[in-house]
Amino acid sequence: MPDYGRDLLFGAFITPVASPAQQAVELVVTAESAGLDLAAFQDHPYQPRFLDTWTLLSYAAARTSRIRLVPDVLNLPLRQPVVVARSAASLDLLSGGRLELGLGTGAFWDAIVAAGGQRLSPGDAVTGLEEAMRIIRGVWNTDGSAPLRVEGRIHQVNGAKRGPTPAHDVGIWLGAYKPRMLRLTGEAADGWLSSLGYLRGGPSDLVPLNARIDDAAAAAGRDPAAVRRLLNISGSFKATGSGLLQGPVTQWVEELTDMALEHGISGFILASDDAGTITRFGAEVAPAVRELVAGARRSRTA
């Protein structure tokens, strides 16, 4: 299924540097002014060179009015799931429904342990993520009055009160590459967050990864299109082309359009801390890709 027909999102992946303290927030303001849809931040709570991601997301939300915010991705081993759920719901309410929730199993385990976290095996880390998703959605689900109970192997919740309910249906997007994580993404997630830099074979590597998600979604009785596919990308604008996303705007537009139509990517998040690059991506690349993808979809249904 090469094109899942989802609306296209474009965003900026901004480094949450602590010095200068306002830099990341000013770049979010730039991204919103450029018409981008998302501002994303990595989450490494053990890294003193970075601002705390939740604090930054909240501050950025207060400085903006339209752009959506997402941790890309949240470090679960150092963040308790009930607190994550309440934090996400609170920020979504305060921002008028502008939060999406990216989650990951964690990395840099020596640093996690040094900061007080528990070292997990790869298998236990995935189990913990699966349990955390159940807990987070359980906290958000206030339809019933029964306290939340989850008897997990990594996470346990023994009668937590539910709520608050987010302002909108917050998407849970998973950073995933390996078979079990891709299967979990297809079975239960709202989105898949991958990074082009981790795909050694380039965009063609998306084919088998998408297939794993699609198969898992179908086996769970879900439409594979229910899982939005997002890609962190990097590149530079140049007068002449010298590689993937290394060239003029026209080359970027062609390559991203191909990824949307041939590989089902409906979210492109550009890693950049340069205001000019972010502005150009939002003002020149995004509208052109949207136009070409819309035209191709119309021609398919004509």
N, C-alpha and C positions, 0 to 999 in steps of 0.2 A: 504494500500500500504506500506508494511514494509520496502522496500529498494527502494529509489528513483534513484539509479544508479549514484549519483554524485561522482566526484572525492573527495578523502579524504583530509582534511586539518587538520594540528595539530599546536597548538600554545601555547604561554605562556601568562597568565594573570598576569601582573606585577604591584605591588603596586607603584604608582607614588610618592614615598616619597620625600620630599624636602631636607631631611638631612639623610644620606650624599647625596649631590646633584647629583652625577654621578651614584648612585647605579642602578637606573632603566635603564639608558642608557646602562650601562655595561652588564646588564642582557639581554637586547635586542641583543647586540653583541653576547653574549653566546648562545642565542636562535637561531640566524642565523647560528652560527658555528655548532650547533647541528643538523642542517637540518630542523628546524621547519619552518612552512609556515607563521605564524602570530605572531605578538606581539600586545597585547591588554592592554589598560589602562582604568580604571574607570574614571569618570569625575564628580568631586564635586567642582565646582568653589568657593564655600563658605568655603572650608576646607583649612586653612593655613598650615596644615602639609603636604599638597600635592603640587607638582608642577602643574602649569597650563597645562592642557592636550594638547592643541594645540601646545604650545611651546615645550613640551616634544616630541610629535609626529614629529615635524619638526626637532628637534635636533637629534632624533633617526634615522630619515630618512637619515640625512647627514652622520651619522656614519656607515651606513649599505648600502648594494647594492642589496640585493635580497629579504629579508623578507618583507612581507606586514604588514601594520600598520592599527590599527582600534581602535577608541574610543568605549568602551564597558560598558555603552553606553553614548552618549553625552547628557548633561543636557539641553534640549531645553528651559525651562523657563528662563534660564540665557544667552541664546545665540540666537541672532536674525537670522531668517532663511536665509535672503539674505547674511548676513555676513558668516554664516556657509557654504552656497553654494560656495561663492568665496574662502573662506579659504580651503575648501576641494578640489576644482578644482586646486587652486594654489599649494597645497602640492602634489596632484597627478601629476601635470605637472613637478614639481621640482624633484620628486622622481622616475620618469619614470613609472608612473602607478601603484604605490604600496599602494594606500590608499583604504580602504573600510570604509563605514560610518555607524556606529551603532548609533541608535537614541532611546531615551526614553522619557517618558512623564514627568519625574522628580519625585523626592522624597524629604523627609526632608523639608517640606514646610516652617517650621519656619525659617530654615537657608536660604532658597531661598528668603523669604520676607526680612529677615535681610540684605541680600546682594543687595536688590533693585528690586527683582523680584516680579511678580504678583502671588498671591495665586489663584490657580485654583481648581475648583471642579474636581473630577475624570472624569466626562463626558467632561468638558471643556478642560481638559488636553489632552484627546484623540482627541477631535476636533482640538486643536492646533497642535498636531502632524500630523494629516491628512493634515491640511492646510500647515504646514511647508514642508511636502514632495512635495506637488504641487509646492510650491515656489522654493524649491531647484532644483527640476528637471526642472522647468521653466527657472531658471537662467542658468543651464547647456545647455539648448536647444537653440543653436544659429542658427538653420536652417532658422528661420525667422527673420525679422528685427523689427517686432512689439514690442514695450515695454511690459514688463510683468505687468499684472494686476491680482491681486487676491483679491477679496472682501470677506474675511473671517470674522468669528466672533471673533477670537482671533488674527489673523495676517492679515494685509492688506498691499498690495503692489500696489502702484499707479503710474505705468509707469517706473519701474526700468529697466535699460539697462541690457541686457543679456550678459553672459560670465564672465570669460573665460570658454571654454569647457575643461573638464578633459581629461587627456591623454588616459584613458580607460573608459569603462562603469562601473563607480563606483557603487558597490552594496549598497543599503540601507537595513540594517539589523535592525530589530526592537526587542527590549526587550519586550516580551509580555507574559501574563499569563491569563488574564481575557477575557471573551467572545468577547467583542467589539474589543479589541486590537488584538486578534487572528483572528477575521474576517478581520480587516484591513490588517493584515499581509498576509493573503491569497489573498485578493483582489489586493494589490498594492505593497507589499514589495518584495525585492529580497532575503531576508533571515530572519530567526527567531533565535534570540539569547536568550537562556534560561540558567538557572543555576541549576545544579543537586541538589545543596543544598536547593533550594526552592521547590523541589518536595518531599513532605512528604512521598509518597509511593514509592519513588525511580524511576527507569527507567520505571516501568509499568505506571506511571502517564503520560508518553509521549503519550500513545495510544489515550486518548480522546482529548488531546491538538492538536496532529497532525491531528486528524479527523476534528476538527473545522477549521483548516487551509485548509485542503484538500477540505472540503465542500465549503468554501468561495472562494477558487481559482476556483473550477469547476463552481460555480454559476457566477463567473465573466468571464468565458470563458478562464481560464488559465489552463495550465497543473500544477497540484500540485507539480511536480518535479522542476518547475521553482523557487520554494521557497527553498533555501538551509536551512537545519536545523543544527544549531550549538549549542554546549552545553559547558558551563563553568563547569569544574570539579575540584575536589580537592581530594587528597589522599596522601598516603605515601608508599614508598617501604619498605617491611619487608620480613624477611626470611620465615615467615609463615603467612597465611591469617587470618585476624580477622574481615573482613567486606568488603563491596564494596570498591574497589580500595584501600584496605589496605592489602598488601601482596606482593609476588614476581612479577617480570616482567611477568612471564607466566600467572598469574592471571589477571593482568591488560590487557594483550593482549586478553585474552578470554572474559573478560567483555566488553571491548570497541568494539570488533568484534561483539558481540551480539547486542550492542546498534546500531551499524551501519546497521546490516542485519535485525534486528527485529524491530527497531524503527526509521530507516531512518536518523540517525545522520551522517552527513558527515563533521562535524567540531568539533574537541575536543580541548578545550582551557584550559590548566592546570594552576590553580592558584598556583603560587609558586614564592618565592623570593630567592630560594636556587639554586645556579648555578649547583650543582651536580645533583639535582633532574631534573632540566630543561634539562640538557645534557642527562641524562638517558632516559627521556621521548622521546627526539628527536632521539637519536642514537639507542635505543633498542626497545622501545614500538612502535613508529610510523611505522618503516619499517615492523615489524612483523604483525601489524594490516592490513596494506595495502596488504601484501601478502595473508593473510587469506581471506580478503574480495574479492580480485581479484579472488582467487581460487574458492570461493563459487559462485561468479557471473558466472564464466566460466562454472561451473558444471550445473548451472541452465539453461544455454542456449545450452548445449551440446546435 
